[in-house]
Amino acid sequence: MALSKLDNLYRQVILDHSSHPHHHGLLDGSTNQIEMNNPTCGDVIQLQLLVKAGVIEDLRFDGSGCSISTASASMMTDAVIGKKVEDALTLSEEFSQMVQGNEKEDLDELGDAAMLSGVAKFPARIKCATLAWKALDQALTEKQETTVAKQLHCED
Ligand code: ZN
């Protein structure tokens, strides 16, 4: 398991998020919903968002996935709740660049999610880490009113 090779501190935080995920469950009265899966690992995520006046007021996730995908989803919720939609989309892009190894100097805005930078060393796990962020992107940009199922496409 790739986790064993990550820095010990980071690994502990990642394990904490995966065993006790933040903002896990269902959201009443959500405005945006999406379901997405990562076929290479079998991770499935459902996101429910409450977006008002361009701000992500609340967000919950459910589904089943490996520890990386669950931890990443938990960290993502911490990073984007209370943020403007445009800022959340910027964070999503920064996260995507980070796990592909294109790290920028200032990752503070990503919060705990910055600890997943080590995933860049494990290409097979990058899609696990980006699943929640891709789902967020889709949910925010397509203004989904109902749950839709989408598969991630290979990026190469
Ligand atoms: Zn996975």
Backbone and ligand atoms as CSV (ligand in chain L), in Angstrom:
chain,resi,resn,atom,element,x,y,z
A,1,MET,N,N,0.837,-1.199,0.000
A,1,MET,CA,C,0.000,0.000,0.000
A,1,MET,C,C,0.866,1.241,0.000
A,2,ALA,N,N,0.574,2.131,-0.903
A,2,ALA,CA,C,1.397,3.321,-1.088
A,2,ALA,C,C,1.479,4.180,0.168
A,3,LEU,N,N,0.433,4.131,0.991
A,3,LEU,CA,C,0.415,4.985,2.176
A,3,LEU,C,C,1.633,4.780,3.060
A,4,SER,N,N,2.145,3.560,3.115
A,4,SER,CA,C,3.248,3.269,4.017
A,4,SER,C,C,4.505,4.038,3.638
A,5,LYS,N,N,4.562,4.510,2.399
A,5,LYS,CA,C,5.756,5.223,1.961
A,5,LYS,C,C,5.638,6.734,2.147
A,6,LEU,N,N,4.462,7.199,2.493
A,6,LEU,CA,C,4.306,8.627,2.701
A,6,LEU,C,C,4.911,9.017,4.037
A,7,ASP,N,N,5.240,10.266,4.133
A,7,ASP,CA,C,5.748,10.818,5.373
A,7,ASP,C,C,4.820,10.437,6.537
A,8,ASN,N,N,5.423,10.075,7.668
A,8,ASN,CA,C,4.634,9.569,8.802
A,8,ASN,C,C,3.558,10.535,9.284
A,9,LEU,N,N,3.913,11.801,9.408
A,9,LEU,CA,C,2.939,12.780,9.885
A,9,LEU,C,C,1.785,12.886,8.904
A,10,TYR,N,N,2.127,13.020,7.636
A,10,TYR,CA,C,1.092,13.136,6.628
A,10,TYR,C,C,0.212,11.900,6.638
A,11,ARG,N,N,0.867,10.751,6.779
A,11,ARG,CA,C,0.112,9.500,6.763
A,11,ARG,C,C,-0.907,9.471,7.898
A,12,GLN,N,N,-0.490,9.944,9.076
A,12,GLN,CA,C,-1.404,9.936,10.222
A,12,GLN,C,C,-2.608,10.834,9.959
A,13,VAL,N,N,-2.362,12.010,9.398
A,13,VAL,CA,C,-3.475,12.929,9.119
A,13,VAL,C,C,-4.406,12.321,8.072
A,14,ILE,N,N,-3.806,11.690,7.061
A,14,ILE,CA,C,-4.616,11.062,6.011
A,14,ILE,C,C,-5.462,9.933,6.601
A,15,LEU,N,N,-4.860,9.140,7.478
A,15,LEU,CA,C,-5.609,8.041,8.098
A,15,LEU,C,C,-6.720,8.566,9.000
A,16,ASP,N,N,-6.447,9.681,9.709
A,16,ASP,CA,C,-7.486,10.281,10.560
A,16,ASP,C,C,-8.687,10.701,9.715
A,17,HIS,N,N,-8.401,11.337,8.580
A,17,HIS,CA,C,-9.495,11.779,7.711
A,17,HIS,C,C,-10.256,10.587,7.124
A,18,SER,N,N,-9.535,9.524,6.777
A,18,SER,CA,C,-10.223,8.406,6.141
A,18,SER,C,C,-11.036,7.597,7.142
A,19,SER,N,N,-10.581,7.546,8.408
A,19,SER,CA,C,-11.356,6.770,9.389
A,19,SER,C,C,-12.445,7.608,10.046
A,20,HIS,N,N,-12.262,8.928,10.082
A,20,HIS,CA,C,-13.296,9.822,10.639
A,20,HIS,C,C,-13.522,10.982,9.677
A,21,PRO,N,N,-14.111,10.699,8.523
A,21,PRO,CA,C,-14.240,11.758,7.509
A,21,PRO,C,C,-15.144,12.898,7.962
A,22,HIS,N,N,-14.728,14.107,7.610
A,22,HIS,CA,C,-15.506,15.298,7.928
A,22,HIS,C,C,-16.618,15.484,6.893
A,23,HIS,N,N,-17.746,16.023,7.354
A,23,HIS,CA,C,-18.867,16.339,6.454
A,23,HIS,C,C,-19.301,15.135,5.638
A,24,HIS,N,N,-19.365,13.988,6.296
A,24,HIS,CA,C,-19.784,12.760,5.645
A,24,HIS,C,C,-21.272,12.576,5.877
A,25,GLY,N,N,-21.988,12.148,4.853
A,25,GLY,CA,C,-23.414,11.877,5.025
A,25,GLY,C,C,-24.239,12.583,3.967
A,26,LEU,N,N,-25.473,12.885,4.320
A,26,LEU,CA,C,-26.411,13.467,3.373
A,26,LEU,C,C,-26.778,14.882,3.788
A,27,LEU,N,N,-27.147,15.680,2.774
A,27,LEU,CA,C,-27.497,17.069,3.008
A,27,LEU,C,C,-28.934,17.311,2.547
A,28,ASP,N,N,-29.761,17.802,3.440
A,28,ASP,CA,C,-31.139,18.136,3.060
A,28,ASP,C,C,-31.161,19.425,2.249
A,29,GLY,N,N,-31.989,19.451,1.216
A,29,GLY,CA,C,-32.171,20.683,0.459
A,29,GLY,C,C,-30.963,21.108,-0.343
A,30,SER,N,N,-30.198,20.137,-0.850
A,30,SER,CA,C,-29.018,20.505,-1.629
A,30,SER,C,C,-29.430,21.123,-2.968
A,31,THR,N,N,-28.588,22.001,-3.488
A,31,THR,CA,C,-28.848,22.647,-4.779
A,31,THR,C,C,-28.101,21.942,-5.907
A,32,ASN,N,N,-27.001,21.290,-5.597
A,32,ASN,CA,C,-26.179,20.621,-6.603
A,32,ASN,C,C,-25.818,19.234,-6.093
A,33,GLN,N,N,-26.001,18.240,-6.965
A,33,GLN,CA,C,-25.654,16.872,-6.573
A,33,GLN,C,C,-24.927,16.199,-7.715
A,34,ILE,N,N,-24.058,15.262,-7.363
A,34,ILE,CA,C,-23.401,14.487,-8.414
A,34,ILE,C,C,-22.907,13.172,-7.834
A,35,GLU,N,N,-22.837,12.166,-8.701
A,35,GLU,CA,C,-22.184,10.907,-8.327
A,35,GLU,C,C,-21.101,10.644,-9.351
A,36,MET,N,N,-19.946,10.243,-8.892
A,36,MET,CA,C,-18.837,9.992,-9.801
A,36,MET,C,C,-18.062,8.792,-9.299
A,37,ASN,N,N,-17.441,8.070,-10.221
A,37,ASN,CA,C,-16.626,6.946,-9.761
A,37,ASN,C,C,-15.284,6.910,-10.461
A,38,ASN,N,N,-14.390,6.188,-9.831
A,38,ASN,CA,C,-13.031,6.017,-10.337
A,38,ASN,C,C,-12.860,4.526,-10.621
A,39,PRO,N,N,-13.092,4.107,-11.879
A,39,PRO,CA,C,-13.119,2.668,-12.184
A,39,PRO,C,C,-11.792,1.959,-11.924
A,40,THR,N,N,-10.681,2.696,-11.956
A,40,THR,CA,C,-9.394,2.026,-11.768
A,40,THR,C,C,-9.228,1.502,-10.352
A,41,CYS,N,N,-9.966,2.071,-9.396
A,41,CYS,CA,C,-9.814,1.644,-8.003
A,41,CYS,C,C,-11.136,1.161,-7.427
A,42,GLY,N,N,-12.255,1.567,-8.044
A,42,GLY,CA,C,-13.563,1.199,-7.521
A,42,GLY,C,C,-14.142,2.218,-6.558
A,43,ASP,N,N,-13.504,3.386,-6.453
A,43,ASP,CA,C,-14.020,4.428,-5.568
A,43,ASP,C,C,-15.302,5.031,-6.149
A,44,VAL,N,N,-16.279,5.254,-5.275
A,44,VAL,CA,C,-17.524,5.912,-5.679
A,44,VAL,C,C,-17.774,7.061,-4.709
A,45,ILE,N,N,-18.171,8.206,-5.254
A,45,ILE,CA,C,-18.487,9.340,-4.378
A,45,ILE,C,C,-19.787,9.997,-4.819
A,46,GLN,N,N,-20.583,10.363,-3.833
A,46,GLN,CA,C,-21.748,11.205,-4.082
A,46,GLN,C,C,-21.510,12.514,-3.329
A,47,LEU,N,N,-21.714,13.615,-4.030
A,47,LEU,CA,C,-21.568,14.934,-3.407
A,47,LEU,C,C,-22.908,15.638,-3.411
A,48,GLN,N,N,-23.204,16.309,-2.336
A,48,GLN,CA,C,-24.400,17.149,-2.260
A,48,GLN,C,C,-23.969,18.507,-1.736
A,49,LEU,N,N,-24.290,19.552,-2.503
A,49,LEU,CA,C,-23.867,20.895,-2.139
A,49,LEU,C,C,-25.060,21.818,-1.954
A,50,LEU,N,N,-24.876,22.774,-1.070
A,50,LEU,CA,C,-25.841,23.866,-0.939
A,50,LEU,C,C,-25.105,25.138,-1.349
A,51,VAL,N,N,-25.461,25.642,-2.545
A,51,VAL,CA,C,-24.818,26.841,-3.081
A,51,VAL,C,C,-25.822,27.975,-3.082
A,52,LYS,N,N,-25.465,29.074,-2.426
A,52,LYS,CA,C,-26.353,30.240,-2.380
A,52,LYS,C,C,-25.547,31.482,-2.697
A,53,ALA,N,N,-26.042,32.276,-3.631
A,53,ALA,CA,C,-25.394,33.546,-4.002
A,53,ALA,C,C,-23.909,33.353,-4.297
A,54,GLY,N,N,-23.598,32.257,-5.005
A,54,GLY,CA,C,-22.217,32.045,-5.429
A,54,GLY,C,C,-21.281,31.555,-4.344
A,55,VAL,N,N,-21.839,31.131,-3.195
A,55,VAL,CA,C,-21.006,30.649,-2.092
A,55,VAL,C,C,-21.425,29.220,-1.737
A,56,ILE,N,N,-20.434,28.360,-1.486
A,56,ILE,CA,C,-20.725,26.992,-1.046
A,56,ILE,C,C,-21.035,27.043,0.442
A,57,GLU,N,N,-22.314,27.052,0.766
A,57,GLU,CA,C,-22.691,27.192,2.172
A,57,GLU,C,C,-22.523,25.884,2.935
A,58,ASP,N,N,-22.764,24.761,2.240
A,58,ASP,CA,C,-22.593,23.483,2.910
A,58,ASP,C,C,-22.330,22.412,1.858
A,59,LEU,N,N,-21.805,21.298,2.322
A,59,LEU,CA,C,-21.381,20.238,1.419
A,59,LEU,C,C,-21.273,18.946,2.221
A,60,ARG,N,N,-21.815,17.877,1.656
A,60,ARG,CA,C,-21.670,16.560,2.285
A,60,ARG,C,C,-21.252,15.568,1.215
A,61,PHE,N,N,-20.520,14.520,1.653
A,61,PHE,CA,C,-20.192,13.463,0.696
A,61,PHE,C,C,-20.513,12.109,1.289
A,62,ASP,N,N,-20.804,11.185,0.372
A,62,ASP,CA,C,-21.092,9.810,0.772
A,62,ASP,C,C,-20.494,8.916,-0.302
A,63,GLY,N,N,-20.624,7.609,-0.118
A,63,GLY,CA,C,-20.071,6.692,-1.099
A,63,GLY,C,C,-19.096,5.751,-0.429
A,64,SER,N,N,-18.322,5.062,-1.246
A,64,SER,CA,C,-17.332,4.156,-0.681
A,64,SER,C,C,-16.073,4.223,-1.517
A,65,GLY,N,N,-14.955,4.225,-0.849
A,65,GLY,CA,C,-13.701,4.322,-1.583
A,65,GLY,C,C,-12.536,3.916,-0.719
A,66,CYS,N,N,-11.357,3.921,-1.316
A,66,CYS,CA,C,-10.137,3.581,-0.589
A,66,CYS,C,C,-9.801,4.722,0.377
A,67,SER,N,N,-8.796,4.513,1.206
A,67,SER,CA,C,-8.481,5.515,2.222
A,67,SER,C,C,-8.033,6.830,1.593
A,68,ILE,N,N,-7.322,6.772,0.488
A,68,ILE,CA,C,-6.873,8.023,-0.164
A,68,ILE,C,C,-8.087,8.813,-0.664
A,69,SER,N,N,-9.018,8.139,-1.326
A,69,SER,CA,C,-10.162,8.879,-1.889
A,69,SER,C,C,-11.052,9.426,-0.782
A,70,THR,N,N,-11.233,8.651,0.294
A,70,THR,CA,C,-12.063,9.120,1.408
A,70,THR,C,C,-11.400,10.291,2.126
A,71,ALA,N,N,-10.102,10.168,2.382
A,71,ALA,CA,C,-9.382,11.252,3.053
A,71,ALA,C,C,-9.399,12.507,2.195
A,72,SER,N,N,-9.215,12.342,0.906
A,72,SER,CA,C,-9.194,13.494,0.011
A,72,SER,C,C,-10.548,14.195,0.003
A,73,ALA,N,N,-11.627,13.425,-0.007
A,73,ALA,CA,C,-12.972,14.015,0.014
A,73,ALA,C,C,-13.192,14.794,1.309
A,74,SER,N,N,-12.762,14.205,2.428
A,74,SER,CA,C,-12.912,14.852,3.724
A,74,SER,C,C,-12.130,16.170,3.756
A,75,MET,N,N,-10.902,16.137,3.259
A,75,MET,CA,C,-10.055,17.341,3.223
A,75,MET,C,C,-10.642,18.387,2.280
A,76,MET,N,N,-11.213,17.908,1.177
A,76,MET,CA,C,-11.816,18.827,0.205
A,76,MET,C,C,-12.976,19.595,0.847
A,77,THR,N,N,-13.813,18.886,1.613
A,77,THR,CA,C,-14.957,19.571,2.230
A,77,THR,C,C,-14.466,20.654,3.187
A,78,ASP,N,N,-13.433,20.344,3.967
A,78,ASP,CA,C,-12.877,21.344,4.885
A,78,ASP,C,C,-12.379,22.569,4.126
A,79,ALA,N,N,-11.788,22.321,2.964
A,79,ALA,CA,C,-11.147,23.417,2.219
A,79,ALA,C,C,-12.156,24.336,1.532
A,80,VAL,N,N,-13.307,23.799,1.108
A,80,VAL,CA,C,-14.172,24.617,0.233
A,80,VAL,C,C,-15.469,25.115,0.872
A,81,ILE,N,N,-15.887,24.537,2.002
A,81,ILE,CA,C,-17.127,25.038,2.621
A,81,ILE,C,C,-16.917,26.483,3.071
A,82,GLY,N,N,-17.848,27.340,2.674
A,82,GLY,CA,C,-17.744,28.756,3.005
A,82,GLY,C,C,-17.031,29.573,1.951
A,83,LYS,N,N,-16.488,28.881,0.936
A,83,LYS,CA,C,-15.765,29.588,-0.134
A,83,LYS,C,C,-16.704,29.947,-1.279
A,84,LYS,N,N,-16.298,30.979,-2.034
A,84,LYS,CA,C,-16.999,31.304,-3.268
A,84,LYS,C,C,-16.768,30.183,-4.275
A,85,VAL,N,N,-17.751,29.974,-5.136
A,85,VAL,CA,C,-17.632,28.930,-6.158
A,85,VAL,C,C,-16.357,29.117,-6.975
A,86,GLU,N,N,-16.072,30.357,-7.397
A,86,GLU,CA,C,-14.889,30.575,-8.234
A,86,GLU,C,C,-13.605,30.236,-7.482
A,87,ASP,N,N,-13.578,30.526,-6.182
A,87,ASP,CA,C,-12.381,30.212,-5.398
A,87,ASP,C,C,-12.230,28.707,-5.205
A,88,ALA,N,N,-13.366,28.018,-5.048
A,88,ALA,CA,C,-13.328,26.560,-4.905
A,88,ALA,C,C,-12.797,25.919,-6.184
A,89,LEU,N,N,-13.191,26.457,-7.328
A,89,LEU,CA,C,-12.716,25.915,-8.605
A,89,LEU,C,C,-11.219,26.165,-8.772
A,90,THR,N,N,-10.745,27.306,-8.285
A,90,THR,CA,C,-9.308,27.583,-8.324
A,90,THR,C,C,-8.553,26.598,-7.440
A,91,LEU,N,N,-9.098,26.334,-6.247
A,91,LEU,CA,C,-8.465,25.370,-5.342
A,91,LEU,C,C,-8.415,23.986,-5.982
A,92,SER,N,N,-9.489,23.623,-6.656
A,92,SER,CA,C,-9.545,22.321,-7.311
A,92,SER,C,C,-8.428,22.194,-8.339
A,93,GLU,N,N,-8.212,23.267,-9.097
A,93,GLU,CA,C,-7.145,23.257,-10.096
A,93,GLU,C,C,-5.771,23.165,-9.421
A,94,GLU,N,N,-5.607,23.891,-8.318
A,94,GLU,CA,C,-4.329,23.849,-7.597
A,94,GLU,C,C,-4.066,22.451,-7.047
A,95,PHE,N,N,-5.130,21.815,-6.538
A,95,PHE,CA,C,-4.979,20.458,-6.010
A,95,PHE,C,C,-4.579,19.497,-7.118
A,96,SER,N,N,-5.257,19.623,-8.251
A,96,SER,CA,C,-4.972,18.751,-9.385
A,96,SER,C,C,-3.517,18.898,-9.837
A,97,GLN,N,N,-3.055,20.142,-9.895
A,97,GLN,CA,C,-1.652,20.381,-10.283
A,97,GLN,C,C,-0.701,19.783,-9.242
A,98,MET,N,N,-1.053,19.953,-7.964
A,98,MET,CA,C,-0.183,19.480,-6.883
A,98,MET,C,C,0.025,17.973,-6.935
A,99,VAL,N,N,-1.074,17.201,-7.099
A,99,VAL,CA,C,-0.921,15.744,-7.071
A,99,VAL,C,C,-0.292,15.217,-8.358
A,100,GLN,N,N,-0.196,16.084,-9.372
A,100,GLN,CA,C,0.551,15.691,-10.571
A,100,GLN,C,C,2.010,16.109,-10.476
A,101,GLY,N,N,2.381,16.647,-9.296
A,101,GLY,CA,C,3.779,16.978,-9.069
A,101,GLY,C,C,4.151,18.399,-9.429
A,102,ASN,N,N,3.172,19.202,-9.854
A,102,ASN,CA,C,3.450,20.599,-10.201
A,102,ASN,C,C,3.135,21.491,-9.001
A,103,GLU,N,N,3.905,21.310,-7.950
A,103,GLU,CA,C,3.595,21.984,-6.700
A,103,GLU,C,C,3.926,23.467,-6.745
A,104,LYS,N,N,3.024,24.254,-6.180
A,104,LYS,CA,C,3.285,25.677,-6.071
A,104,LYS,C,C,3.767,25.974,-4.660
A,105,GLU,N,N,4.268,27.178,-4.463
A,105,GLU,CA,C,4.846,27.516,-3.161
A,105,GLU,C,C,3.799,27.629,-2.072
A,106,ASP,N,N,2.681,28.231,-2.389
A,106,ASP,CA,C,1.684,28.524,-1.369
A,106,ASP,C,C,0.472,27.606,-1.504
A,107,LEU,N,N,0.427,26.615,-0.612
A,107,LEU,CA,C,-0.688,25.667,-0.643
A,107,LEU,C,C,-1.561,25.817,0.599
A,108,ASP,N,N,-1.386,26.919,1.331
A,108,ASP,CA,C,-2.110,27.095,2.592
A,108,ASP,C,C,-3.622,26.979,2.430
A,109,GLU,N,N,-4.111,27.521,1.321
A,109,GLU,CA,C,-5.559,27.524,1.119
A,109,GLU,C,C,-6.137,26.112,1.031
A,110,LEU,N,N,-5.291,25.155,0.677
A,110,LEU,CA,C,-5.770,23.773,0.557
A,110,LEU,C,C,-5.913,23.107,1.925
A,111,GLY,N,N,-5.347,23.696,2.967
A,111,GLY,CA,C,-5.451,23.101,4.295
A,111,GLY,C,C,-4.821,21.716,4.327
A,112,ASP,N,N,-5.478,20.777,5.009
A,112,ASP,CA,C,-4.947,19.421,5.116
A,112,ASP,C,C,-4.751,18.774,3.755
A,113,ALA,N,N,-5.526,19.211,2.762
A,113,ALA,CA,C,-5.433,18.591,1.438
A,113,ALA,C,C,-4.021,18.694,0.870
A,114,ALA,N,N,-3.264,19.708,1.312
A,114,ALA,CA,C,-1.887,19.860,0.842
A,114,ALA,C,C,-1.034,18.651,1.232
A,115,MET,N,N,-1.470,17.912,2.263
A,115,MET,CA,C,-0.704,16.740,2.707
A,115,MET,C,C,-0.770,15.588,1.715
A,116,LEU,N,N,-1.647,15.706,0.740
A,116,LEU,CA,C,-1.736,14.658,-0.278
A,116,LEU,C,C,-0.750,14.888,-1.419
A,117,SER,N,N,0.142,15.872,-1.270
A,117,SER,CA,C,1.105,16.141,-2.348
A,117,SER,C,C,1.965,14.914,-2.636
A,118,GLY,N,N,2.198,14.078,-1.605
A,118,GLY,CA,C,3.019,12.880,-1.784
A,118,GLY,C,C,2.428,11.875,-2.753
A,119,VAL,N,N,1.130,12.017,-3.026
A,119,VAL,CA,C,0.467,11.101,-3.957
A,119,VAL,C,C,1.081,11.214,-5.365
A,120,ALA,N,N,1.704,12.363,-5.639
A,120,ALA,CA,C,2.340,12.556,-6.953
A,120,ALA,C,C,3.351,11.458,-7.252
A,121,LYS,N,N,3.907,10.866,-6.186
A,121,LYS,CA,C,4.896,9.801,-6.386
A,121,LYS,C,C,4.245,8.460,-6.729
A,122,PHE,N,N,2.928,8.404,-6.619
A,122,PHE,CA,C,2.224,7.140,-6.848
A,122,PHE,C,C,1.137,7.357,-7.902
A,123,PRO,N,N,1.536,7.331,-9.190
A,123,PRO,CA,C,0.587,7.683,-10.263
A,123,PRO,C,C,-0.721,6.901,-10.214
A,124,ALA,N,N,-0.674,5.654,-9.755
A,124,ALA,CA,C,-1.889,4.842,-9.728
A,124,ALA,C,C,-2.924,5.399,-8.760
A,125,ARG,N,N,-2.461,6.218,-7.797
A,125,ARG,CA,C,-3.387,6.730,-6.779
A,125,ARG,C,C,-3.857,8.161,-7.055
A,126,ILE,N,N,-3.346,8.767,-8.112
A,126,ILE,CA,C,-3.707,10.171,-8.363
A,126,ILE,C,C,-5.210,10.310,-8.584
A,127,LYS,N,N,-5.804,9.376,-9.318
A,127,LYS,CA,C,-7.250,9.471,-9.567
A,127,LYS,C,C,-8.066,9.278,-8.296
A,128,CYS,N,N,-7.521,8.511,-7.339
A,128,CYS,CA,C,-8.200,8.366,-6.043
A,128,CYS,C,C,-8.243,9.720,-5.347
A,129,ALA,N,N,-7.125,10.440,-5.408
A,129,ALA,CA,C,-7.019,11.724,-4.711
A,129,ALA,C,C,-7.841,12.811,-5.395
A,130,THR,N,N,-7.944,12.745,-6.712
A,130,THR,CA,C,-8.625,13.830,-7.435
A,130,THR,C,C,-10.119,13.583,-7.600
A,131,LEU,N,N,-10.597,12.371,-7.269
A,131,LEU,CA,C,-12.015,12.051,-7.508
A,131,LEU,C,C,-12.968,13.078,-6.885
A,132,ALA,N,N,-12.776,13.374,-5.610
A,132,ALA,CA,C,-13.695,14.291,-4.923
A,132,ALA,C,C,-13.646,15.685,-5.544
A,133,TRP,N,N,-12.452,16.114,-5.927
A,133,TRP,CA,C,-12.299,17.456,-6.515
A,133,TRP,C,C,-12.914,17.511,-7.899
A,134,LYS,N,N,-12.773,16.434,-8.669
A,134,LYS,CA,C,-13.397,16.401,-10.001
A,134,LYS,C,C,-14.920,16.411,-9.870
A,135,ALA,N,N,-15.414,15.688,-8.879
A,135,ALA,CA,C,-16.861,15.681,-8.641
A,135,ALA,C,C,-17.331,17.085,-8.254
A,136,LEU,N,N,-16.543,17.760,-7.425
A,136,LEU,CA,C,-16.874,19.131,-7.030
A,136,LEU,C,C,-16.930,20.040,-8.259
A,137,ASP,N,N,-15.900,19.944,-9.086
A,137,ASP,CA,C,-15.843,20.720,-10.336
A,137,ASP,C,C,-17.107,20.536,-11.159
A,138,GLN,N,N,-17.450,19.266,-11.370
A,138,GLN,CA,C,-18.609,18.949,-12.207
A,138,GLN,C,C,-19.895,19.478,-11.580
A,139,ALA,N,N,-20.020,19.271,-10.284
A,139,ALA,CA,C,-21.243,19.692,-9.599
A,139,ALA,C,C,-21.400,21.209,-9.667
A,140,LEU,N,N,-20.286,21.922,-9.609
A,140,LEU,CA,C,-20.356,23.389,-9.609
A,140,LEU,C,C,-20.514,23.961,-11.009
A,141,THR,N,N,-19.916,23.310,-11.995
A,141,THR,CA,C,-19.916,23.909,-13.329
A,141,THR,C,C,-21.106,23.465,-14.167
A,142,GLU,N,N,-21.668,22.302,-13.856
A,142,GLU,CA,C,-22.808,21.845,-14.651
A,142,GLU,C,C,-24.136,22.116,-13.973
A,143,LYS,N,N,-24.082,22.683,-12.784
A,143,LYS,CA,C,-25.309,23.017,-12.058
A,143,LYS,C,C,-26.315,21.873,-12.074
A,144,GLN,N,N,-25.844,20.739,-11.618
A,144,GLN,CA,C,-26.688,19.546,-11.608
A,144,GLN,C,C,-27.871,19.719,-10.666
A,145,GLU,N,N,-29.042,19.365,-11.153
A,145,GLU,CA,C,-30.225,19.401,-10.295
A,145,GLU,C,C,-30.544,18.006,-9.787
A,146,THR,N,N,-30.095,17.020,-10.508
A,146,THR,CA,C,-30.361,15.652,-10.096
A,146,THR,C,C,-29.064,14.863,-10.134
A,147,THR,N,N,-29.064,13.764,-9.462
A,147,THR,CA,C,-27.858,12.949,-9.414
A,147,THR,C,C,-27.579,12.325,-10.773
A,148,VAL,N,N,-26.369,12.452,-11.220
A,148,VAL,CA,C,-25.975,11.804,-12.469
A,148,VAL,C,C,-24.740,10.958,-12.202
A,149,ALA,N,N,-24.604,9.923,-12.959
A,149,ALA,CA,C,-23.433,9.062,-12.814
A,149,ALA,C,C,-22.455,9.381,-13.936
A,150,LYS,N,N,-21.234,9.588,-13.575
A,150,LYS,CA,C,-20.219,9.865,-14.591
A,150,LYS,C,C,-18.976,9.041,-14.270
A,151,GLN,N,N,-18.270,8.704,-15.295
A,151,GLN,CA,C,-17.000,8.017,-15.088
A,151,GLN,C,C,-15.871,8.971,-15.443
A,152,LEU,N,N,-14.820,8.867,-14.692
A,152,LEU,CA,C,-13.633,9.651,-15.036
A,152,LEU,C,C,-13.031,9.075,-16.307
A,153,HIS,N,N,-12.563,9.965,-17.132
A,153,HIS,CA,C,-11.876,9.511,-18.332
A,153,HIS,C,C,-10.394,9.434,-18.056
A,154,CYS,N,N,-9.731,8.556,-18.753
A,154,CYS,CA,C,-8.274,8.494,-18.623
A,154,CYS,C,C,-7.708,9.817,-19.099
A,155,GLU,N,N,-6.701,10.283,-18.376
A,155,GLU,CA,C,-6.143,11.586,-18.723
A,155,GLU,C,C,-4.959,11.468,-19.650
A,156,ASP,N,N,-4.585,10.245,-19.971
A,156,ASP,CA,C,-3.417,10.124,-20.847
A,156,ASP,C,C,-3.774,9.500,-22.177
L,1,ZN,ZN,ZN,-8.921,4.645,-4.658
